[in-house]
Amino acid sequence: MKLFPTGHATHPQWRMAAALVLAQLRAQMALPDYASAPSLGLLYITDHYANEAQGLLDYLSAELPEVTDWSGTVGVGVSANNAEYFDEPALSVMLLDVSADQYRVFSGVAPLPTHANHPGTGFVAHTALVHADGRTPELTELLAEMAARTDTGYLFGGLSASRSANVQFAVGGDGNMAGQGGASGVFDGGLSGVAFGAGVSLVSRVTQGCQPVGALRTITEAHENVVLQLDGESALDVLLDTLEVSLDGDPQPALRKVRATLAGLVSAGEQPQGQRRTGHFGTDTRVRHIVGLDGSRRGVALADQVEAGMHLAFCQRNVAAARADLMRICAEIREELSPEALEPASLMSSSNTGADSAVASGASATGAAPQTERRICGAIYVSCSGRGGPHFGGPSAELQIVRHALGDVPLAGFFAGGEIAHHHLYGYTGVLTVFVDSEPSPS
């Protein structure tokens, strides 16, 4: 693969912004290191353009006839290399240099088939980029079902975020995607995205931006969304002991600490790996808000259903924790791409992060380390709409961290209403996925 052309711009008029993006794409497509005729495009727009989504897609499709397949969605912000456009009219486009036999665009009217049901298609999904509408009924179950349609079970992406239309883009085969019929390529509701074959090499990491403040415990009693006991002790007492506060006397200082605390949950039956291995949460952990305290039952109410057998660790989210965790996942990606540069102890540490990564490549992640460095051809970053700007200390600070760690790599993405990784739905996280050249360059 060659480098993926990218373009991004902001302007009150979408046609002017699109023209600026086209100029950037065409300039890069003329360079020898960049793909000259990519057929797959990702289009992310802010909700300022949501009502003009069809016209914008038609314009880009007409100006880039070589791009026969499109996917994307809307967010309250979009991202690019070193920059974010938050709460302003903008778009971010990336053209992927992926062989046509190694991807399939899917949508609600043209769903991704299972290989078992369609053995003659010649395409087997290995991973999938998913865009979803958060209002979709039984979304969690749909994501699990979608993950089951891939060989690895790994999804990455996010939920549309818009104050107007929750649009998604899905166009396959120059508008002739099987099953699409008269659909225009702009959808509202359900799931859409791109499935990638085993020949597309990628590495993905999730940053939760949280710092555990207590030990990982097992929920031993629960009712609906209320945790009643942790390791046989009342959940409320465990929380207060963890925060070193008391509700006796003036409860306000304790309540302020509780409001700044969240709970990291691991489903029953899943082996909790992230915190125990690296000191950080992995993708086995879903961070949820504490929504109340139950004084009569000495319980802690969470913004999710809980059950006995799940694992829980209390945590806190702040600027320092968010920056440190984002830098951590970027460093892990760099180590994944050039493992020969690691000291033996570092290599051991890196190998313990499988819980929050996905690797899709021709080489085994557990085999002998190659003696060459693989080049990042492009990256997709989906971050929570609650993480933009001030959450990292200033405008575009989040994307500047990514660029500082990964270098000047092509990047596109959006600020979502929820993030998707593996088969889980997250909040207040970032999902960073890089596409890697299958032909490594000499170190």
C-alpha positions in Angstrom: 0.0 0.0 0.0 1.0 3.6 -0.6 0.2 6.5 1.6 -3.5 7.4 1.8 -4.4 10.9 0.4 -6.2 13.1 2.9 -7.9 16.4 2.9 -9.7 18.6 5.5 -11.2 22.0 5.6 -13.7 24.3 7.2 -15.9 26.9 5.5 -19.5 28.1 6.0 -20.3 26.9 2.5 -19.9 23.1 2.1 -19.0 23.4 -1.6 -16.1 25.7 -0.8 -14.8 23.4 1.9 -15.1 20.4 -0.5 -13.2 22.3 -3.2 -10.4 22.9 -0.7 -10.3 19.2 0.2 -10.3 18.2 -3.4 -7.3 20.4 -4.1 -5.4 18.7 -1.2 -6.3 15.2 -2.4 -5.3 15.8 -6.0 -2.0 17.4 -5.0 -1.2 14.3 -2.9 -2.4 11.8 -5.5 0.2 13.3 -7.9 3.1 12.5 -5.5 5.0 9.2 -6.0 4.6 8.1 -2.3 0.8 8.5 -2.4 -1.9 6.3 -4.0 -2.8 7.8 -7.4 -6.1 6.0 -8.0 -7.6 4.7 -4.7 -11.2 3.4 -5.0 -12.3 3.6 -1.4 -13.1 6.9 0.3 -14.0 7.8 3.9 -16.0 10.9 4.4 -16.6 12.5 7.8 -18.6 15.7 8.2 -19.7 17.9 11.1 -23.4 18.2 11.7 -23.3 21.8 10.2 -23.3 20.0 6.8 -25.7 17.2 7.8 -28.6 18.6 5.9 -26.5 18.9 2.8 -25.0 15.5 3.0 -26.4 14.2 -0.3 -25.2 17.2 -2.3 -21.8 16.9 -0.7 -21.4 13.2 -1.5 -22.7 13.7 -5.0 -20.1 16.5 -5.6 -17.2 14.5 -4.3 -18.2 11.4 -6.3 -18.5 13.4 -9.5 -15.1 15.1 -8.9 -13.4 11.8 -8.0 -14.8 9.2 -10.4 -12.0 6.8 -9.6 -13.4 6.5 -6.0 -16.2 4.0 -6.5 -16.9 3.2 -2.9 -17.6 5.6 0.0 -18.3 5.2 3.7 -18.5 7.6 6.6 -20.8 9.5 8.9 -21.4 12.8 10.8 -20.0 14.0 14.1 -20.0 17.1 16.2 -16.4 17.3 15.2 -14.0 15.8 12.7 -10.3 15.1 13.0 -7.3 15.2 10.7 -3.6 15.0 11.2 -2.7 17.4 14.0 -6.0 19.2 13.8 -9.6 18.9 15.0 -12.6 20.9 13.8 -15.1 21.0 16.7 -18.5 22.6 16.6 -17.8 24.3 13.2 -18.7 23.4 9.6 -15.9 21.1 8.3 -15.2 17.8 6.6 -12.3 15.3 6.6 -11.7 12.9 3.8 -9.3 10.0 3.4 -8.8 7.8 0.3 -7.6 4.3 1.1 -5.2 2.4 -1.1 -6.8 -1.0 -0.5 -7.3 -3.6 -3.2 -10.9 -3.9 -4.3 -11.0 -7.6 -3.4 -10.0 -6.8 0.2 -12.9 -4.7 1.3 -16.7 -4.6 1.1 -18.9 -1.6 1.9 -22.1 -2.5 3.7 -25.3 -0.8 5.0 -28.7 -1.6 6.3 -30.0 -2.3 2.7 -26.9 -4.2 1.7 -25.7 -6.0 4.9 -22.4 -7.8 5.2 -23.2 -11.5 4.4 -21.7 -14.3 6.4 -19.2 -16.4 4.5 -21.1 -19.5 5.5 -24.2 -18.3 3.8 -22.4 -16.9 0.7 -19.4 -19.2 0.2 -19.1 -18.2 -3.5 -18.5 -14.5 -2.9 -14.7 -15.0 -2.5 -14.6 -12.4 0.3 -14.1 -13.2 4.0 -14.4 -10.3 6.4 -11.5 -10.1 8.8 -12.2 -6.8 10.6 -14.8 -4.1 10.1 -15.0 -0.3 10.4 -18.6 0.4 11.7 -20.6 3.5 11.8 -23.9 3.3 13.7 -26.9 5.3 14.8 -27.1 5.3 18.6 -31.0 5.3 18.4 -30.9 1.8 16.8 -32.9 -0.7 18.9 -30.8 -3.5 20.4 -27.6 -1.9 19.2 -25.4 -3.9 21.5 -26.7 -7.2 20.2 -26.3 -5.9 16.6 -22.7 -5.1 17.2 -22.1 -8.6 18.6 -23.8 -10.1 15.6 -21.7 -8.0 13.3 -18.5 -9.0 15.0 -19.5 -12.6 14.5 -19.5 -12.0 10.8 -15.8 -11.3 10.9 -13.0 -13.9 11.3 -11.3 -12.0 14.2 -14.5 -10.6 15.8 -12.8 -7.1 15.8 -14.9 -4.0 15.0 -13.7 -0.4 15.3 -15.6 2.8 14.7 -18.3 4.9 16.5 -21.8 6.3 16.7 -23.0 9.2 14.6 -23.2 12.5 16.6 -25.4 15.2 15.3 -27.7 17.9 16.4 -29.6 17.5 13.2 -29.6 14.5 10.9 -27.7 11.4 11.9 -26.5 10.6 8.4 -24.2 7.8 7.3 -22.5 7.3 3.9 -22.4 3.9 2.2 -21.8 3.6 -1.5 -20.4 0.4 -3.2 -19.3 -0.2 -6.7 -20.1 3.2 -8.2 -23.5 3.2 -6.7 -24.3 -0.3 -7.7 -23.9 -2.0 -4.4 -25.8 -5.3 -4.4 -29.1 -4.8 -2.7 -28.9 -1.0 -2.6 -31.5 -0.5 -5.3 -32.4 3.1 -5.6 -30.7 4.2 -2.4 -28.6 7.3 -2.8 -25.7 6.4 -0.5 -26.9 8.6 2.4 -28.6 6.7 5.2 -30.2 7.5 8.5 -30.3 4.8 11.2 -28.8 1.3 11.6 -25.3 0.2 10.8 -23.0 0.8 7.9 -19.3 0.7 7.2 -16.5 -1.2 5.5 -15.4 -4.8 6.1 -11.7 -5.6 5.4 -10.2 -8.9 4.3 -7.2 -10.6 5.8 -4.9 -9.0 3.3 -5.4 -5.6 5.0 -2.9 -5.2 7.8 -4.0 -3.0 10.7 -3.2 -2.3 14.3 -5.9 -0.9 16.7 -5.8 0.4 20.2 -8.4 1.9 22.6 -7.6 4.6 25.1 -10.1 5.0 28.0 -8.3 8.0 29.5 -9.0 6.8 33.0 -6.7 6.1 36.0 -7.8 3.3 38.3 -8.0 4.4 41.9 -8.8 1.1 43.4 -8.2 -2.6 43.1 -10.1 -4.7 40.5 -12.9 -6.5 42.5 -15.6 -9.1 41.7 -19.3 -8.1 42.0 -20.8 -10.7 44.3 -24.3 -9.2 44.6 -26.2 -6.9 42.3 -29.7 -5.9 41.4 -30.4 -4.3 37.9 -28.0 -1.3 37.8 -27.1 -1.3 41.5 -23.9 -3.0 42.7 -24.6 -4.2 46.2 -21.5 -6.2 47.1 -17.9 -6.3 46.0 -15.9 -9.3 47.1 -18.5 -9.8 49.8 -18.3 -6.3 51.2 -20.9 -3.6 50.7 -20.2 -1.7 47.5 -20.8 1.7 49.1 -18.3 1.0 51.8 -15.7 -0.2 49.3 -16.2 3.1 47.3 -15.8 5.3 50.3 -12.8 3.4 51.6 -11.2 3.6 48.1 -11.7 7.4 48.0 -10.8 7.8 51.7 -13.9 9.8 52.4 -16.9 9.5 54.8 -20.5 10.5 54.5 -20.7 11.3 58.2 -20.9 14.9 59.2 -20.7 17.2 56.2 -21.1 14.8 53.2 -20.4 17.4 50.5 -16.6 16.8 50.2 -17.2 13.1 49.9 -20.0 13.6 47.3 -17.7 15.8 45.2 -15.1 13.0 45.1 -17.8 10.5 44.2 -19.0 12.7 41.3 -15.5 12.7 39.9 -15.3 8.9 40.1 -16.5 6.3 37.6 -16.6 2.5 37.4 -14.8 0.3 35.0 -16.8 -2.9 34.3 -15.6 -6.2 32.9 -18.4 -8.7 31.8 -18.8 -11.9 33.7 -16.9 -14.7 31.9 -14.3 -12.3 30.4 -10.8 -12.5 31.7 -9.9 -9.0 33.0 -6.5 -8.3 31.4 -5.8 -4.6 30.9 -5.4 -3.3 34.4 -3.7 -6.3 35.8 -1.2 -6.4 33.0 -0.4 -2.8 32.2 -1.9 -0.7 35.0 -4.4 0.7 32.5 -7.9 -0.3 31.3 -8.0 -2.4 28.2 -10.9 -3.0 25.8 -12.2 -5.7 28.2 -13.3 -2.8 30.4 -16.3 -0.5 29.9 -16.3 2.7 31.9 -19.6 3.8 33.3 -20.8 6.8 35.4 -21.9 6.4 39.0 -25.5 7.7 38.9 -26.4 7.4 42.6 -25.8 5.9 46.0 -28.2 3.6 47.8 -27.8 4.3 51.5 -30.4 1.7 52.6 -28.8 -1.2 50.8 -25.2 0.3 50.9 -25.1 0.0 47.1 -23.7 2.0 44.2 -25.9 2.7 41.2 -24.2 2.7 37.7 -25.3 3.9 34.3 -25.5 0.2 33.1 -26.9 -3.1 34.1 -24.7 -5.2 36.4 -24.7 -8.8 37.6 -22.9 -11.0 40.0 -19.6 -12.3 38.5 -18.7 -9.1 36.7 -15.5 -7.3 37.7 -15.3 -3.6 38.8 -12.6 -1.1 39.5 -13.3 2.5 40.5 -11.4 5.1 38.4 -11.1 8.8 37.7 -10.8 10.7 34.4 -8.8 13.9 34.1 -6.5 15.7 31.7 -3.3 14.1 33.0 -4.8 10.6 32.8 -6.2 11.2 29.3 -2.9 12.5 27.9 -0.9 9.7 29.5 -3.2 6.9 28.3 -3.3 8.3 24.7 0.5 8.5 24.6 0.6 4.9 25.9 -1.5 3.5 23.1 0.5 5.5 20.5 3.7 4.1 21.9 2.3 0.6 21.8 1.4 1.0 18.1 4.9 2.2 17.3 6.4 -0.8 19.2 4.0 -3.1 17.3 5.4 -1.8 14.0 9.1 -1.9 14.9 9.5 -4.6 17.6 13.2 -5.1 16.9 13.9 -1.7 18.4 12.6 -2.9 21.8 14.6 -4.1 24.7 13.6 -7.6 25.8 11.8 -6.3 28.9 9.8 -3.9 26.7 9.0 -6.6 24.3 7.6 -8.7 27.1 5.4 -5.8 28.3 4.2 -5.1 24.8 3.2 -8.7 24.3 0.9 -8.4 27.3 -1.4 -5.8 25.7 -3.4 -8.2 23.5 -6.6 -7.3 25.4 -6.8 -3.9 23.8 -5.4 -4.5 20.4 -6.2 -6.1 17.1 -3.7 -7.2 14.5 -4.7 -8.2 11.0 -1.7 -9.1 8.9 0.1 -11.9 7.1 2.6 -12.3 10.0 1.6 -13.8 13.3 1.7 -11.3 16.2 3.2 -14.0 18.4 5.9 -15.2 16.0 9.5 -14.1 15.6 9.9 -10.3 15.5 10.6 -9.1 12.0 13.8 -7.1 11.4 12.1 -4.3 9.4 9.8 -1.5 10.3 6.3 -1.4 8.7 5.1 2.0 7.5 1.8 3.5 8.5 -0.2 4.3 5.3 -3.1 5.9 7.1 -5.0 6.1 10.4 -8.6 6.4 11.6 -9.2 8.1 14.9 -12.7 8.0 16.5 -12.9 10.0 19.8 -15.8 10.8 22.1 -17.4 14.1 21.6 -16.8 14.7 25.3 -13.0 14.5 24.8 -12.5 17.3 22.4 -10.6 20.5 23.2 -10.4 21.3 26.9 -10.3 17.6 27.9 -6.7 17.5 26.7 -5.8 21.0 27.6 -6.6 23.0 24.5 -7.9 23.0 20.9 -6.4 20.1 18.8 -4.2 19.0 21.7 -5.6 15.4 21.4 -4.6 15.2 17.7 -1.2 16.8 18.4 -0.4 14.0 20.8 -1.2 11.5 18.1 1.0 13.3 15.5 3.9 13.7 18.0 3.8 9.9 18.7 3.1 8.5 15.2 4.6 11.2 13.0 3.1 13.0 10.0 0.8 10.1 8.9 -2.5 10.5 7.0 -5.4 10.6 9.4 -9.1 11.1 9.3 -11.9 10.6 11.9 -14.7 12.1 13.8 -16.0 12.9 17.3 -18.6 10.3 18.1 -21.6 9.8 20.4 -20.1 6.5 21.5 -17.1 4.4 20.4 -16.9 0.9 19.0 -14.0 -1.5 19.6 -14.1 -5.3 19.5 -17.8 -6.0 19.9 -18.3 -3.5 22.7 -19.8 0.0 22.8 -17.8 2.6 24.9 -18.1 6.2 26.0 -15.4 8.8 26.6 -12.8 6.8 24.8 -10.6 7.0 21.7 -10.2 4.3 19.1 -7.0 4.6 17.1 -6.5 2.3 14.1 -3.6 2.4 11.7 -3.3 0.7 8.3 0.1 -0.8 7.7 2.0 -1.4 4.5 2.2 -5.2 4.0 5.6 -4.8 2.4 7.9 -3.6 5.3 10.5 -1.0 4.5 14.2 -1.7 5.5 15.1 -0.4 9.0 
